[in-house]
Amino acid sequence: VRRIDSASRRVFVAMFTFTHKELEAALIRAHNRGVAVRVIFDHDSARVTSRATFVRLKRAGIPCGKRTKPGLLHYKVALIDDLLVAGSCNWTRAGFSANHETLLLIDPLTPAQLSWIHRWWSAVEEGSTLSGR
């Protein structure tokens, strides 16, 4: 939450299950202060488990997409400015408090890493309803 609250340029999230209310609120705060926020959900999760979060983020004006390609969007990844957050942890209360999870933060990303992440994000977004197709 603190990292999202300190973001100044971007917060891009690709998340399989997202129900954590404090992280949701932090994304809305970031969006409201002009940070580019984009969230891509797994197609089925956005319709069922993560539906309430998906709807609230969209109502707040945050571009939210669902995976359109076959298979799960099983990522648990966020790019917060030049920080990469990745691991096994879904953005749920249990993911951060009860489950045995792994979370890796790389801060800051090198220019080469950041370039790769931007290409990866473009591919993820292209395979979602955010692609404009």
DSSP file with accessible surface (Angstrom, degrees, kcal/mol):
  #  RESIDUE AA STRUCTURE BP1 BP2  ACC     N-H-->O    O-->H-N    N-H-->O    O-->H-N    TCO  KAPPA ALPHA  PHI   PSI    X-CA   Y-CA   Z-CA
    1    1 A V     >        0   0   69      0, 0.0     4,-2.9     0, 0.0     5,-0.2   0.000 360.0 360.0 360.0 -44.2    0.0    0.0    0.0
    2    2 A R  H  >  +     0   0  218      1,-0.2     4,-1.3     2,-0.2     5,-0.1   0.891 360.0  50.8 -60.6 -40.7    2.8    2.4    0.9
    3    3 A R  H  > S+     0   0  105      2,-0.2     4,-0.5     1,-0.2    -1,-0.2   0.915 112.4  45.8 -64.5 -42.1    4.5    1.8   -2.5
    4    4 A I  H >4 S+     0   0    2      1,-0.2     3,-1.2     2,-0.2    -2,-0.2   0.924 110.7  54.1 -65.5 -41.1    1.3    2.5   -4.4
    5    5 A D  H 3< S+     0   0   57     -4,-2.9    -1,-0.2     1,-0.3    -2,-0.2   0.770 111.5  45.6 -65.1 -23.1    0.6    5.6   -2.3
    6    6 A S  H 3< S+     0   0   82     -4,-1.3    -1,-0.3    -3,-0.2    -2,-0.2   0.476  84.8 121.8 -98.1  -0.6    4.1    6.9   -3.2
    7    7 A A    <<  +     0   0    3     -3,-1.2    28,-0.1    -4,-0.5     4,-0.1  -0.315  32.9 176.8 -62.4 141.9    3.8    6.1   -6.9
    8    8 A S  S    S+     0   0   80      2,-0.2    -1,-0.1    26,-0.0     3,-0.1   0.598  72.2  19.8-120.4 -18.5    4.2    9.2   -9.2
    9    9 A R  S    S-     0   0  114      1,-0.3    27,-2.0    26,-0.1     2,-0.3   0.755 116.3  -5.1-120.1 -49.5    4.0    7.8  -12.7
   10   10 A R  E     -a   36   0A  37     25,-0.2    71,-2.5     2,-0.0    -1,-0.3  -0.999  31.6-170.6-154.6 150.4    2.4    4.4  -13.1
   11   11 A V  E     +aB  37  80A   0     25,-2.7    27,-2.0    -2,-0.3     2,-0.5  -0.885  19.6 178.9-140.2 105.8    0.9    1.4  -11.4
   12   12 A F  E     -aB  38  79A  27     67,-2.5    67,-2.8    -2,-0.3     2,-0.4  -0.955   7.0-172.2-109.2 128.2    0.2   -1.5  -13.8
   13   13 A V  E     -aB  39  78A   0     25,-2.6    27,-2.9    -2,-0.5     2,-0.5  -0.975  18.8-176.6-127.5 131.1   -1.2   -4.6  -12.2
   14   14 A A  E     +aB  40  77A   0     63,-2.6    63,-2.6    -2,-0.4     2,-0.4  -0.980  27.1 168.1-121.4 113.5   -1.8   -8.1  -13.7
   15   15 A M  E     -aB  41  76A   0     25,-2.4    27,-0.9    -2,-0.5    61,-0.2  -0.990  37.9-157.7-140.2 130.9   -3.5  -10.2  -11.1
   16   16 A F  S    S+     0   0   41     59,-1.7     2,-0.4    -2,-0.4    26,-0.4   0.972  92.0  14.9 -67.8 -56.2   -5.3  -13.5  -11.0
   17   17 A T        +     0   0   18     57,-0.1    74,-1.5    24,-0.1     2,-0.4  -0.984  68.8 175.1-125.7 127.8   -7.3  -12.9   -7.8
   18   18 A F  B     +f   91   0B   0     -2,-0.4    35,-0.3    -3,-0.2    74,-0.2  -0.918  27.2 128.6-137.3 105.9   -7.7   -9.4   -6.4
   19   19 A T        +     0   0   49     72,-2.6     2,-0.7    -2,-0.4    73,-0.2   0.311  30.4 126.3-134.9   3.3  -10.0   -8.8   -3.4
   20   20 A H     >  -     0   0   18     71,-2.1     4,-2.3     1,-0.2     3,-0.2  -0.564  44.3-159.8 -75.5 111.4   -7.7   -6.8   -1.0
   21   21 A K  H  > S+     0   0  121     -2,-0.7     4,-2.6     1,-0.2     5,-0.2   0.832  86.8  53.3 -64.5 -36.4   -9.7   -3.7   -0.1
   22   22 A E  H  > S+     0   0   85      2,-0.2     4,-2.1     1,-0.2    -1,-0.2   0.895 111.3  46.2 -68.6 -37.6   -6.7   -1.7    1.1
   23   23 A L  H  > S+     0   0   11      2,-0.2     4,-2.2    -3,-0.2    -2,-0.2   0.902 112.3  51.5 -68.9 -38.9   -4.8   -2.3   -2.2
   24   24 A E  H  X S+     0   0   12     -4,-2.3     4,-2.1     2,-0.2    -2,-0.2   0.944 110.6  48.0 -59.3 -48.3   -7.9   -1.4   -4.1
   25   25 A A  H  X S+     0   0   36     -4,-2.6     4,-2.6     1,-0.2    -2,-0.2   0.888 109.2  53.8 -61.7 -38.6   -8.3    1.8   -2.2
   26   26 A A  H  X S+     0   0    0     -4,-2.1     4,-2.5     2,-0.2    -1,-0.2   0.900 107.6  50.6 -63.9 -39.6   -4.6    2.6   -2.8
   27   27 A L  H  X S+     0   0    0     -4,-2.2     4,-2.7     2,-0.2    -1,-0.2   0.913 110.5  49.4 -63.8 -41.0   -5.0    2.2   -6.6
   28   28 A I  H  X S+     0   0   38     -4,-2.1     4,-2.7     2,-0.2    -2,-0.2   0.928 110.7  49.8 -65.2 -41.8   -8.0    4.5   -6.5
   29   29 A R  H  X S+     0   0  104     -4,-2.6     4,-1.3     2,-0.2    -2,-0.2   0.926 111.5  49.2 -60.6 -44.2   -6.0    7.1   -4.6
   30   30 A A  H ><>S+     0   0    0     -4,-2.5     5,-2.4     1,-0.2     3,-0.5   0.939 111.8  48.4 -61.4 -46.3   -3.2    6.8   -7.1
   31   31 A H  H ><5S+     0   0   53     -4,-2.7     3,-1.8     1,-0.2    -2,-0.2   0.921 108.6  54.6 -58.9 -43.9   -5.6    7.2  -10.0
   32   32 A N  H 3<5S+     0   0  116     -4,-2.7    -1,-0.2     1,-0.3    -2,-0.2   0.752 106.0  51.9 -66.7 -22.7   -7.2   10.2   -8.4
   33   33 A R  T <<5S-     0   0  109     -4,-1.3    -1,-0.3    -3,-0.5    -2,-0.2   0.314 127.7 -95.7 -96.8  10.0   -3.9   12.0   -8.0
   34   34 A G  T < 5S+     0   0   67     -3,-1.8     2,-0.2     1,-0.3    -3,-0.2   0.525  73.8 144.8  97.2   6.5   -3.0   11.5  -11.7
   35   35 A V      < -     0   0    6     -5,-2.4     2,-0.7    -6,-0.2    -1,-0.3  -0.561  58.5-111.8 -74.5 139.1   -0.9    8.3  -11.7
   36   36 A A  E     -a   10   0A  49    -27,-2.0   -25,-2.7    -2,-0.2     2,-0.4  -0.651  43.9-177.6 -72.7 111.2   -1.5    6.1  -14.7
   37   37 A V  E     +a   11   0A   4     -2,-0.7     2,-0.3   -27,-0.2   -25,-0.2  -0.960   9.5 168.8-116.4 131.4   -3.2    3.0  -13.2
   38   38 A R  E     -a   12   0A  62    -27,-2.0   -25,-2.6    -2,-0.4     2,-0.4  -0.994  10.0-169.2-141.3 136.6   -4.2    0.0  -15.3
   39   39 A V  E     -ac  13  64A   0     24,-2.2    26,-2.5    -2,-0.3     2,-0.5  -0.996   4.5-166.6-132.8 131.5   -5.3   -3.4  -14.0
   40   40 A I  E     -ac  14  65A   0    -27,-2.9   -25,-2.4    -2,-0.4     2,-0.3  -0.978  12.5-169.6-119.6 129.3   -5.7   -6.6  -16.0
   41   41 A F  E     -ac  15  66A   0     24,-2.9    26,-2.1    -2,-0.5   -25,-0.2  -0.772  33.6 -93.8-110.2 158.9   -7.6   -9.5  -14.4
   42   42 A D     >  -     0   0    5    -27,-0.9     4,-2.5   -26,-0.4     5,-0.2  -0.443  42.3-120.5 -63.1 143.1   -8.1  -13.2  -15.3
   43   43 A H  H  > S+     0   0   73      1,-0.2     4,-0.9     2,-0.2    -1,-0.1   0.937 109.2  38.7 -57.5 -52.0  -11.3  -13.4  -17.3
   44   44 A D  H >> S+     0   0   83      1,-0.2     4,-1.3     2,-0.2     3,-0.6   0.904 114.5  53.6 -69.8 -39.5  -13.2  -15.8  -15.0
   45   45 A S  H 34>S+     0   0    5      1,-0.2     5,-2.7     2,-0.2     6,-0.5   0.895 104.7  55.4 -62.2 -38.7  -11.8  -14.2  -11.8
   46   46 A A  H 3<5S+     0   0    2     -4,-2.5    -1,-0.2     1,-0.2    -2,-0.2   0.775 112.1  44.5 -65.2 -24.1  -13.1  -10.8  -13.0
   47   47 A R  H <<5S+     0   0  125     -4,-0.9    -1,-0.2    -3,-0.6    -2,-0.2   0.670 133.2   7.7 -90.3 -20.6  -16.6  -12.3  -13.4
   48   48 A V  T ><5S+     0   0  102     -4,-1.3     3,-1.2    -3,-0.4     4,-0.4   0.525 129.8  22.7-125.4 -89.7  -16.6  -14.2  -10.1
   49   49 A T  T 3 5S+     0   0   87      1,-0.3     3,-0.3    -5,-0.2     4,-0.2   0.880 133.7  31.0 -59.8 -44.7  -14.0  -14.0   -7.3
   50   50 A S  T 3><S+     0   0    0     -5,-2.7     4,-2.8   -34,-0.2    -1,-0.3   0.274  87.4 112.1 -98.2  12.0  -12.6  -10.5   -8.1
   51   51 A R  H <> S+     0   0  143     -3,-1.2     4,-2.8    -6,-0.5     5,-0.2   0.887  74.3  50.4 -56.5 -47.3  -15.8   -9.1   -9.5
   52   52 A A  H  > S+     0   0   52     -4,-0.4     4,-2.6    -3,-0.3    -1,-0.2   0.931 114.1  45.0 -60.9 -43.0  -16.5   -6.6   -6.8
   53   53 A T  H  > S+     0   0    3    -35,-0.3     4,-2.8     2,-0.2     5,-0.3   0.937 112.3  52.1 -64.9 -45.8  -12.9   -5.2   -7.1
   54   54 A F  H  X S+     0   0   20     -4,-2.8     4,-2.3     1,-0.2    -2,-0.2   0.942 113.0  45.0 -54.7 -48.7  -13.1   -5.1  -10.9
   55   55 A V  H  X S+     0   0   29     -4,-2.8     4,-2.7    -5,-0.2    -2,-0.2   0.927 113.4  48.8 -64.8 -46.2  -16.4   -3.2  -10.8
   56   56 A R  H  X S+     0   0   82     -4,-2.6     4,-1.5    -5,-0.2    -1,-0.2   0.909 112.0  48.7 -64.2 -40.7  -15.3   -0.7   -8.1
   57   57 A L  H  <>S+     0   0    0     -4,-2.8     5,-2.3     2,-0.2     4,-0.3   0.928 112.8  48.0 -64.4 -43.4  -12.0    0.1   -9.9
   58   58 A K  H ><5S+     0   0  107     -4,-2.3     3,-1.8    -5,-0.3    -2,-0.2   0.917 109.6  52.7 -62.5 -43.0  -13.9    0.6  -13.2
   59   59 A R  H 3<5S+     0   0  207     -4,-2.7    -1,-0.2     1,-0.3    -2,-0.2   0.808 104.2  57.4 -62.2 -29.3  -16.4    2.8  -11.5
   60   60 A A  T 3<5S-     0   0   29     -4,-1.5    -1,-0.3    -5,-0.2    -2,-0.2   0.511 124.8-105.9 -78.0  -4.8  -13.5    4.9  -10.2
   61   61 A G  T < 5S+     0   0   46     -3,-1.8    -3,-0.2     1,-0.3    -2,-0.1   0.531  71.9 144.0  93.8   8.4  -12.4    5.4  -13.8
   62   62 A I      < -     0   0    3     -5,-2.3     2,-0.4    -6,-0.2    -1,-0.3  -0.676  57.7-115.1 -82.9 127.5   -9.4    3.0  -13.7
   63   63 A P        +     0   0   45      0, 0.0   -24,-2.2     0, 0.0     2,-0.4  -0.501  43.3 178.7 -61.7 117.8   -8.9    1.2  -17.0
   64   64 A C  E     -c   39   0A   2     -2,-0.4     2,-0.3   -26,-0.2   -24,-0.2  -0.988   4.1-175.0-125.1 135.9   -9.5   -2.5  -16.1
   65   65 A G  E     -c   40   0A   0    -26,-2.5   -24,-2.9    -2,-0.4     2,-0.4  -0.840  17.5-137.7-127.5 165.1   -9.3   -5.4  -18.6
   66   66 A K  E     -c   41   0A  51     -2,-0.3    63,-1.9   -26,-0.2   -24,-0.2  -0.945  36.8 -98.5-118.7 144.8  -10.0   -9.1  -18.7
   67   67 A R  B     -G  128   0C  50    -26,-2.1    61,-0.3    -2,-0.4     6,-0.1  -0.348  33.6-175.2 -59.8 135.7   -7.7  -11.6  -20.4
   68   68 A T        +     0   0   83     59,-3.3    60,-0.2     2,-0.1    -1,-0.1   0.541  55.1  88.1-109.9 -13.8   -9.1  -12.5  -23.8
   69   69 A K  S    S-     0   0  112     58,-1.1   -26,-0.2     1,-0.1    58,-0.0  -0.486  91.0 -87.0 -82.8 159.7   -6.7  -15.3  -24.8
   70   70 A P  S    S+     0   0  121      0, 0.0    -1,-0.1     0, 0.0    -2,-0.1  -0.254  91.4  32.8 -62.5 152.3   -7.2  -18.9  -23.9
   71   71 A G  S    S-     0   0   59     -3,-0.1     2,-0.2    -4,-0.1    -2,-0.0  -0.135  97.9 -49.8  89.6 171.3   -5.9  -20.1  -20.5
   72   72 A L        -     0   0   97    -30,-0.1     2,-1.0   -29,-0.1   -56,-0.1  -0.503  33.5-134.1 -79.2 146.8   -5.6  -18.3  -17.1
   73   73 A L        +     0   0    2     -2,-0.2   -31,-0.3     1,-0.1    -6,-0.1  -0.893  39.7 168.0 -89.6  98.5   -4.1  -15.0  -16.5
   74   74 A H        +     0   0  104     -2,-1.0   -58,-0.2   -33,-0.1    -1,-0.1   0.284  22.6 129.0-103.8  10.7   -2.2  -16.4  -13.5
   75   75 A Y        -     0   0   89    -60,-0.1   -59,-1.7   -59,-0.1     2,-0.2  -0.283  39.5-169.5 -65.8 152.2    0.2  -13.5  -12.9
   76   76 A K  E     +B   15   0A  21     11,-0.2    11,-1.0   -61,-0.2     2,-0.4  -0.696  45.0 133.1-134.8  75.5    0.6  -11.8   -9.6
   77   77 A V  E     -BD  14  86A  20    -63,-2.6   -63,-2.6     9,-0.2     2,-0.3  -0.972  31.9-179.2-136.2 141.7    2.7   -8.9  -10.8
   78   78 A A  E     -BD  13  85A   1      7,-2.6     7,-3.0    -2,-0.4     2,-0.6  -0.997  15.0-155.2-139.4 142.0    2.7   -5.1  -10.4
   79   79 A L  E     -BD  12  84A   5    -67,-2.8   -67,-2.5    -2,-0.3     2,-0.6  -0.979  15.0-176.7-112.3 114.0    4.9   -2.4  -11.9
   80   80 A I  E >   -BD  11  83A  12      3,-2.8     3,-2.5    -2,-0.6     2,-0.3  -0.940  64.6 -58.6-116.2 104.3    4.9    0.6   -9.5
   81   81 A D  T 3  S-     0   0   23    -71,-2.5   -69,-0.1    -2,-0.6   -74,-0.0  -0.442 122.6 -19.9  52.9-113.1    7.0    3.4  -11.2
   82   82 A D  T 3  S+     0   0   51     -2,-0.3    27,-2.2    -3,-0.1     2,-0.4   0.097 118.2 102.2-109.0  23.5   10.3    1.5  -11.6
   83   83 A L  E <   -D   80   0A   4     -3,-2.5    -3,-2.8    25,-0.2     2,-0.5  -0.902  57.5-153.0-107.7 131.1    9.6   -1.2   -9.0
   84   84 A L  E     -DE  79 106A  21     22,-2.4    22,-2.4    -2,-0.4     2,-0.5  -0.910   8.0-170.4-103.7 130.1    8.6   -4.7   -9.9
   85   85 A V  E     +DE  78 105A  15     -7,-3.0    -7,-2.6    -2,-0.5     2,-0.3  -0.988  22.0 152.9-116.8 121.4    6.5   -6.7   -7.5
   86   86 A A  E     +DE  77 104A  22     18,-2.4    18,-3.5    -2,-0.5     2,-0.3  -0.993   9.2  99.8-148.5 151.1    6.1  -10.4   -8.5
   87   87 A G  E    S- E   0 103A  31    -11,-1.0   -11,-0.2    -2,-0.3    16,-0.2  -0.986  77.4 -60.6 167.1-156.9    5.5  -13.7   -6.7
   88   88 A S  S    S+     0   0   45     14,-1.7     2,-0.6    -2,-0.3    15,-0.1   0.505  89.1 112.2 -94.7  -5.2    2.9  -16.3   -5.8
   89   89 A C        -     0   0    3     13,-1.0     2,-0.1   -13,-0.2    -2,-0.1  -0.595  54.1-152.6 -84.3 113.7    0.7  -13.9   -3.8
   90   90 A N        -     0   0   31     -2,-0.6     2,-2.0     1,-0.1   -72,-0.2  -0.435  37.6-101.8 -67.9 157.0   -2.7  -13.0   -5.1
   91   91 A W  B    S+f   18   0B  10    -74,-1.5   -72,-2.6    -2,-0.1   -71,-2.1  -0.527  82.3 118.5 -86.0  74.9   -3.9   -9.6   -3.8
   92   92 A T  S  > S-     0   0   20     -2,-2.0     4,-1.3   -73,-0.2     5,-0.2  -0.890  77.9-111.6-130.6 161.1   -6.2  -11.0   -1.2
   93   93 A R  H >> S+     0   0  128     -2,-0.3     4,-1.4     1,-0.2     3,-0.6   0.940 120.7  49.7 -60.4 -44.9   -6.2  -10.6    2.6
   94   94 A A  H 3>>S+     0   0   42      1,-0.2     5,-2.9     2,-0.2     4,-2.2   0.882 104.1  59.9 -62.0 -37.1   -5.2  -14.3    3.0
   95   95 A G  H 345S+     0   0    4      1,-0.2    -1,-0.2     3,-0.2    -2,-0.2   0.850 115.2  33.9 -58.8 -34.5   -2.4  -13.9    0.4
   96   96 A F  H <<5S+     0   0   90     -4,-1.3    -1,-0.2    -3,-0.6    -2,-0.2   0.576 133.6  23.2 -97.9 -11.0   -0.8  -11.3    2.7
   97   97 A S  H  <5S+     0   0   88     -4,-1.4    -3,-0.2    -3,-0.2    -2,-0.2   0.684 128.6  20.7-128.0 -26.7   -1.7  -12.6    6.1
   98   98 A A  T  <5S+     0   0   70     -4,-2.2    -3,-0.2    -5,-0.3    -4,-0.1   0.738  98.1  79.6-119.5 -33.8   -2.4  -16.4    6.2
   99   99 A N  S   <S-     0   0   82     -5,-2.9     2,-0.9     1,-0.1   -10,-0.0  -0.338  78.3-115.2 -79.7 160.8   -1.0  -18.2    3.2
  100  100 A H        +     0   0  195     -2,-0.1     2,-0.3   -12,-0.0    -1,-0.1  -0.862  58.1 155.2 -91.8 107.3    2.6  -19.3    2.6
  101  101 A E        -     0   0   67     -2,-0.9     2,-0.4    -6,-0.1   -14,-0.0  -0.801  39.3-131.6-129.5 169.5    3.6  -17.1   -0.3
  102  102 A T        -     0   0   88     -2,-0.3   -14,-1.7     2,-0.0   -13,-1.0  -0.962  19.2-176.7-124.9 143.9    6.6  -15.6   -1.9
  103  103 A L  E     -E   87   0A  71     -2,-0.4     2,-0.5   -16,-0.2   -16,-0.2  -0.983   5.4-165.1-142.5 128.3    7.0  -11.9   -3.0
  104  104 A L  E     -E   86   0A 100    -18,-3.5   -18,-2.4    -2,-0.4     2,-0.5  -0.962   0.2-166.6-117.6 129.8    9.9  -10.4   -4.8
  105  105 A L  E     -E   85   0A  82     -2,-0.5     2,-0.6   -20,-0.2   -20,-0.2  -0.977   1.5-169.4-115.2 127.0   10.5   -6.7   -5.1
  106  106 A I  E     -E   84   0A  50    -22,-2.4   -22,-2.4    -2,-0.5     3,-0.3  -0.973  17.1-158.5-115.6 115.3   13.1   -5.4   -7.6
  107  107 A D        +     0   0   86     -2,-0.6   -24,-0.1     1,-0.4     2,-0.1  -0.947  68.9  12.7-149.3 118.2   13.8   -1.7   -7.0
  108  108 A P  S    S-     0   0   95      0, 0.0    -1,-0.4     0, 0.0     2,-0.2   0.641  81.2-143.4 -88.3 161.1   14.9    0.0   -9.0
  109  109 A L        -     0   0   13    -27,-2.2   -26,-0.0    -3,-0.3    -2,-0.0  -0.565  24.0-116.4 -74.9 144.1   14.7   -1.9  -12.3
  110  110 A T     >  -     0   0   67     -2,-0.2     4,-3.0     1,-0.1     5,-0.3  -0.356  31.3-103.7 -71.4 162.8   17.7   -1.4  -14.6
  111  111 A P  H  > S+     0   0  114      0, 0.0     4,-2.4     0, 0.0     5,-0.2   0.905 124.3  50.0 -55.4 -39.6   16.9    0.2  -18.0
  112  112 A A  H  > S+     0   0   73      2,-0.2     4,-2.1     1,-0.2     5,-0.2   0.919 112.3  46.6 -66.6 -42.7   17.2   -3.2  -19.7
  113  113 A Q  H  > S+     0   0   79      2,-0.2     4,-2.7     1,-0.2    -1,-0.2   0.926 112.5  50.1 -63.5 -43.6   14.8   -4.8  -17.1
  114  114 A L  H  X S+     0   0   27     -4,-3.0     4,-2.4     1,-0.2    -2,-0.2   0.907 108.8  52.2 -63.0 -39.8   12.4   -1.9  -17.5
  115  115 A S  H  X S+     0   0   56     -4,-2.4     4,-2.0    -5,-0.3    -1,-0.2   0.927 111.0  47.3 -61.1 -44.7   12.4   -2.2  -21.3
  116  116 A W  H  X S+     0   0  139     -4,-2.1     4,-2.8     1,-0.2    -2,-0.2   0.928 110.7  52.0 -63.5 -43.5   11.7   -5.9  -21.0
  117  117 A I  H  X S+     0   0    9     -4,-2.7     4,-3.2     1,-0.2    -2,-0.2   0.905 108.1  51.6 -61.3 -40.7    8.8   -5.3  -18.5
  118  118 A H  H  X S+     0   0   61     -4,-2.4     4,-2.3     2,-0.2    -1,-0.2   0.908 111.0  47.4 -64.4 -39.5    7.3   -2.7  -20.9
  119  119 A R  H  X S+     0   0  143     -4,-2.0     4,-1.9     2,-0.2    -2,-0.2   0.922 113.4  48.7 -65.8 -42.6    7.4   -5.2  -23.7
  120  120 A W  H  X S+     0   0   36     -4,-2.8     4,-2.5     2,-0.2    -2,-0.2   0.941 111.0  50.0 -60.7 -47.1    5.9   -7.9  -21.5
  121  121 A W  H  X S+     0   0   12     -4,-3.2     4,-3.2     1,-0.2     5,-0.3   0.913 107.7  54.0 -60.3 -42.2    3.1   -5.5  -20.3
  122  122 A S  H  X S+     0   0   74     -4,-2.3     4,-2.5     1,-0.2    -1,-0.2   0.907 110.0  47.4 -57.9 -41.8    2.3   -4.6  -23.9
  123  123 A A  H  X S+     0   0   63     -4,-1.9     4,-1.4     2,-0.2    -1,-0.2   0.909 112.8  48.4 -67.5 -40.8    1.8   -8.3  -24.7
  124  124 A V  H  < S+     0   0   11     -4,-2.5     3,-0.4     2,-0.2    -2,-0.2   0.942 114.1  46.3 -63.8 -45.2   -0.3   -8.8  -21.6
  125  125 A E  H >< S+     0   0   38     -4,-3.2     3,-1.7     1,-0.2     6,-0.5   0.893 107.3  57.7 -66.1 -37.4   -2.4   -5.8  -22.4
  126  126 A E  H 3< S+     0   0   78     -4,-2.5    -1,-0.2     1,-0.3    -2,-0.2   0.831 104.0  54.0 -61.1 -31.4   -2.7   -6.9  -26.1
  127  127 A G  T 3< S+     0   0    3     -4,-1.4   -59,-3.3    -3,-0.4   -58,-1.1   0.053 106.3  68.6 -91.5  27.1   -4.3  -10.2  -24.8
  128  128 A S  B X  S-G   67   0C   0     -3,-1.7     3,-1.7   -61,-0.3     5,-0.3  -0.841  97.3 -97.5-136.2 173.8   -6.9   -8.3  -22.9
  129  129 A T  G >  S+     0   0   74    -63,-1.9     3,-0.8    -2,-0.3   -62,-0.1   0.598 114.8  72.6 -70.3  -8.0  -10.0   -6.2  -23.3
  130  130 A L  G 3  S+     0   0   32     -5,-0.3    -1,-0.3     1,-0.2    -4,-0.1   0.602  74.1  84.4 -77.7  -9.8   -7.7   -3.2  -22.8
  131  131 A S  G <  S-     0   0   33     -3,-1.7    -1,-0.2    -6,-0.5    -2,-0.1   0.654  99.0-124.7 -70.9 -13.2   -6.2   -3.7  -26.2
  132  132 A G    <         0   0   74     -3,-0.8    -1,-0.1     1,-0.3    -2,-0.1   0.575 360.0 360.0  82.1   8.1   -9.0   -1.8  -27.9
  133  133 A R              0   0  232     -5,-0.3    -1,-0.3    -7,-0.1    -2,-0.1  -0.596 360.0 360.0 -92.9 360.0   -9.9   -4.6  -30.2
